[in-house]
Amino acid sequence: MVDDGSPAVPAELADRFASAALAHDVEFLAVKAFAAGTRRLNHALRPLDLRARSYALLATACEPHPLTQRELATLLELDPSQIVALVDELVARGLVTRDTDERDRRRRLVRASAEGRRVHAEAAALAAAAEEASLAPLSPDEREALRALLRTLVFGPQPSTTTTAERA
């Protein structure tokens, strides 16, 4: 797969299968889009020695309200053992810390270190470029509509959604 925003299915296969029943299956299309986007993101993050999963964990650790490893597993749809391995990797690199939750000393919160925040800022720029390539075939309005629809599927109906322009 080319990392230039080309479709997730090569043209010779797209020509043969774009009208097939499977090509109208939302789950199939979502998986194909996810796989292509993940490949593109992994390629973009390679200079920082990150992958999509470690980037997602680091991005979450940079948020103001840290999550536990169990919460990270739920949010990122990963097995808890995979989260432990990812956190171990990022701790070893000095990008995140495991801190005891002051409200419940049995819980360990994952927080970004200062170096983790620096690396995340760099990674976020690379991730934005990868997303731009993934969404290149869509107009700005289509991109916002896709983002809003995906947010609804993932988080449920929200009282208010913020557009990219409003976040900037």
C-alpha positions as CSV (number, residue, x, y, z in Angstrom):
1,M,0.0,0.0,0.0
2,V,1.2,3.4,-0.9
3,D,1.3,6.1,1.9
4,D,0.1,8.9,-0.4
5,G,-3.6,8.9,0.3
6,S,-4.4,6.3,-2.4
7,P,-7.4,4.0,-1.8
8,A,-7.1,1.1,0.6
9,V,-7.7,-1.4,-2.2
10,P,-5.5,-1.3,-5.3
11,A,-7.1,-0.1,-8.4
12,E,-7.1,-3.5,-10.2
13,L,-9.1,-5.0,-7.3
14,A,-11.3,-2.0,-6.8
15,D,-12.3,-2.2,-10.5
16,R,-13.4,-5.8,-10.0
17,F,-14.9,-5.6,-6.5
18,A,-16.3,-2.1,-6.0
19,S,-19.8,-3.3,-7.0
20,A,-19.7,-6.6,-5.1
21,A,-22.0,-7.1,-2.1
22,L,-19.0,-7.0,0.3
23,A,-18.2,-3.5,-1.0
24,H,-21.5,-2.3,0.6
25,D,-20.9,-3.8,4.0
26,V,-20.2,-1.1,6.5
27,E,-18.1,-3.3,8.8
28,F,-15.9,-4.4,5.9
29,L,-15.4,-0.9,4.7
30,A,-14.6,0.4,8.2
31,V,-12.1,-2.4,8.7
32,K,-10.4,-1.7,5.3
33,A,-10.3,2.1,6.1
34,F,-8.9,1.4,9.6
35,A,-6.2,-1.0,8.2
36,A,-5.1,1.5,5.6
37,G,-5.1,4.4,8.0
38,T,-3.2,2.3,10.6
39,R,-0.5,1.4,8.0
40,R,-0.2,5.0,7.0
41,L,0.1,6.1,10.6
42,N,2.6,3.5,11.5
43,H,4.7,4.6,8.5
44,A,4.5,8.2,9.6
45,L,5.4,7.5,13.2
46,R,8.4,5.3,12.3
47,P,11.0,8.1,12.8
48,L,9.8,8.5,16.5
49,D,9.9,4.7,17.0
50,L,6.1,4.7,17.7
51,R,3.2,2.8,16.2
52,A,-0.5,3.5,16.2
53,R,-1.1,1.8,19.5
54,S,1.8,3.4,21.4
55,Y,0.8,6.8,19.9
56,A,-2.8,6.4,21.1
57,L,-1.6,5.4,24.5
58,L,0.8,8.4,24.7
59,A,-1.9,10.8,23.4
60,T,-4.3,9.6,26.1
61,A,-1.6,9.9,28.8
62,C,-1.2,13.6,27.7
63,E,-4.8,14.3,28.5
64,P,-5.5,16.3,31.8
65,H,-7.5,13.4,33.4
66,P,-5.2,10.3,33.3
67,L,-6.6,6.8,33.0
68,T,-5.8,3.6,34.6
69,Q,-4.3,0.7,32.6
70,R,-7.7,-1.0,32.7
71,E,-9.5,2.1,31.4
72,L,-6.8,2.4,28.7
73,A,-7.5,-1.2,27.7
74,T,-11.2,-0.4,27.4
75,L,-10.8,2.8,25.5
76,L,-8.2,1.4,23.1
77,E,-10.0,-2.0,22.6
78,L,-6.8,-3.9,23.7
79,D,-6.3,-6.8,26.1
80,P,-5.0,-5.6,29.5
81,S,-1.8,-7.6,28.9
82,Q,-1.2,-5.6,25.6
83,I,-1.6,-2.3,27.6
84,V,0.9,-3.5,30.2
85,A,3.4,-4.2,27.5
86,L,2.8,-0.8,25.8
87,V,3.0,1.1,29.1
88,D,6.2,-0.9,30.0
89,E,7.7,0.1,26.7
90,L,6.8,3.8,27.1
91,V,8.0,3.8,30.7
92,A,11.3,2.4,29.7
93,R,11.6,5.2,27.1
94,G,10.8,7.8,29.8
95,L,7.6,8.9,27.9
96,V,5.0,7.9,30.6
97,T,4.9,7.2,34.3
98,R,2.7,5.0,36.4
99,D,1.4,7.0,39.4
100,T,-0.6,5.9,42.3
101,D,-4.1,7.4,42.3
102,E,-4.5,9.6,45.3
103,R,-8.2,8.8,45.6
104,D,-7.7,5.0,45.4
105,R,-4.2,3.8,46.1
106,R,-4.9,0.4,44.4
107,R,-5.2,2.1,41.1
108,R,-2.2,3.1,38.9
109,L,-2.7,6.1,36.5
110,V,-0.7,6.5,33.3
111,R,0.6,10.0,32.8
112,A,2.9,11.5,30.2
113,S,6.3,12.8,31.3
114,A,7.7,16.1,30.0
115,E,9.6,14.1,27.4
116,G,6.4,12.2,26.6
117,R,4.6,15.5,26.0
118,R,7.4,16.7,23.7
119,V,7.4,13.4,21.7
120,H,3.6,13.5,21.6
121,A,3.6,17.0,20.1
122,E,6.0,15.8,17.3
123,A,4.0,12.6,16.8
124,A,0.7,14.5,16.7
125,A,2.0,16.5,13.7
126,L,3.0,13.3,11.9
127,A,-0.4,11.8,12.7
128,A,-2.2,14.8,11.4
129,A,-0.2,14.5,8.1
130,A,-1.1,10.8,7.9
131,E,-4.7,11.7,8.5
132,E,-4.6,14.3,5.8
133,A,-3.3,11.7,3.4
134,S,-6.0,9.2,4.4
135,L,-8.8,11.7,4.0
136,A,-7.4,13.4,0.8
137,P,-10.2,12.0,-1.4
138,L,-12.8,13.7,0.8
139,S,-13.9,17.4,0.7
140,P,-13.6,19.4,4.0
141,D,-17.3,19.0,4.5
142,E,-17.2,15.2,4.0
143,R,-14.3,15.0,6.4
144,E,-16.3,16.8,9.1
145,A,-19.3,14.6,8.4
146,L,-17.3,11.5,8.6
147,R,-15.6,12.6,11.9
148,A,-19.1,13.5,13.4
149,L,-20.6,10.1,12.3
150,L,-17.6,8.2,13.7
151,R,-17.7,10.1,17.0
152,T,-21.4,9.2,17.3
153,L,-20.7,5.5,16.6
154,V,-17.9,5.5,19.1
155,F,-19.2,7.7,21.9
156,G,-22.9,7.8,21.2
157,P,-25.0,11.0,20.7
158,Q,-23.3,13.9,22.3
159,P,-25.0,17.1,23.3
160,S,-22.5,19.2,21.5
161,T,-19.8,18.3,19.0
162,T,-16.8,20.5,18.2
163,T,-15.6,20.8,14.7
164,T,-11.9,20.8,13.6
165,A,-12.2,24.6,12.9
166,E,-13.6,25.2,16.4
167,R,-10.7,23.2,17.9
168,A,-8.0,25.2,16.1
